[in-house]
Amino acid sequence: MRRLDWAGLMRAGMRGLGLSPAAFWQLTPVELAVMLGVAAGPAPITRARLEELARAFPDGRSEGGEDGDG
């Protein structure tokens, strides 16, 4: 389990971003990451990737030969 560097995060938020302590503690980790310019997750899916997935996993009949909606 990774431990958070609270002292480093507080320095970045309060000294680097100029946040008050109250404003710092009201942020969610994602909000702080965005403010610091840290990627907060994987890149959004592109249309090309969506189409690739749709070809690989088409909607329609299941393996048993029945429609998937009932």
C-alpha positions in Angstrom: 0.0 0.0 0.0 1.4 3.4 -1.0 1.4 6.1 1.6 0.5 9.7 0.7 3.2 12.4 1.1 0.9 14.7 3.0 3.7 17.2 3.8 4.6 17.4 0.1 0.9 17.7 -1.0 0.3 20.5 1.6 3.4 22.3 0.4 2.3 22.0 -3.2 -1.2 23.2 -2.4 -0.6 25.9 0.1 2.8 27.2 -1.0 2.8 26.3 -4.7 -0.9 27.0 -5.5 -1.4 29.6 -2.8 -4.4 27.8 -1.2 -5.5 28.6 2.4 -5.4 25.6 4.7 -9.2 25.5 4.7 -9.4 25.5 0.9 -6.7 22.8 0.7 -8.6 20.4 3.0 -11.9 21.0 1.2 -10.4 19.7 -2.1 -10.9 16.1 -3.2 -7.7 14.2 -4.3 -8.9 14.5 -7.9 -9.4 18.2 -7.7 -5.9 18.7 -6.2 -4.4 16.5 -8.9 -6.1 18.5 -11.6 -4.9 21.8 -10.0 -1.3 20.4 -9.9 -1.5 19.3 -13.5 -1.2 15.6 -12.7 -3.1 13.2 -14.9 -6.1 12.1 -13.0 -6.8 8.9 -14.9 -6.6 7.2 -18.2 -7.1 9.1 -21.5 -10.6 9.3 -22.8 -11.6 6.7 -25.3 -11.3 7.7 -29.0 -13.9 7.1 -31.7 -11.4 4.7 -33.4 -11.0 2.7 -30.2 -14.8 2.6 -29.6 -15.3 1.3 -33.2 -12.5 -1.3 -32.6 -14.2 -2.5 -29.5 -17.6 -2.6 -31.2 -16.1 -4.9 -33.9 -14.5 -7.1 -31.4 -17.6 -7.4 -29.2 -20.7 -6.9 -31.4 -24.2 -6.6 -30.0 -26.6 -9.2 -31.1 -27.3 -12.8 -30.5 -25.6 -14.6 -27.5 -23.8 -17.8 -27.8 -27.0 -19.7 -27.0 -28.7 -18.3 -30.1 -31.1 -16.0 -28.2 -31.4 -12.3 -28.3 -29.8 -10.5 -25.4 -32.8 -8.5 -24.4 -35.2 -11.0 -22.9 
